[in-house]
């Protein structure tokens, strides 16, 4: 599942690397940086354990 693009792209161009079989011309897509984890809601910090 590794590809090497040697030419034809300019700085800032985006490449579809997943779900290509599902898209059609003119269909809107949502760009996500490869390797970026989906955004998760911020969790409240855990309270420190009580010392006894």
N, C-alpha and C positions, 0 to 999 in steps of 0.2 A: 504494500500500500504506500510506497514511496515514489514520488515523481520528481523529476528534475526539469525545470523549464529553463532552457538556455537562451531563448530570445523571444521577441514578440510582445514583451510586457514592458511597461514604463513604471517608474517609481510611483507608488500610490495605487496602481491597478490592483484589483481584487480577483481572486480565482476561486471558483466553486470547487470544493474538495469533498463535499458530502451531500447526498440527496440529489445529485444531478439528474437521475432518472425520473424525478418527480416534477421537475420544472418545465415550463413551456415558454416560448417567446412572449415577452411583454408582461410576464408574471412578476409581481413584486416579490422581492426577497429581503431578508434581514441579514445583514453582514455581522458576523461574529469573528473576532480574532481567534485564530487556531490556537488551541491550547489554553484559551481563557476559560475559566470555570464560570458556569452560569451565576448570575448575581443571586445572593442569598440575603434574606433580611438579617439585619444586625441583631445579634442576641445580646441580652443583658449580661454584663460581666458576672461571673460566679462569685458568690459571697465567700470570704475566707472561712476556713474551717475554724470552729470555736476551739480554743485551747482550754484544756481542763487540768 
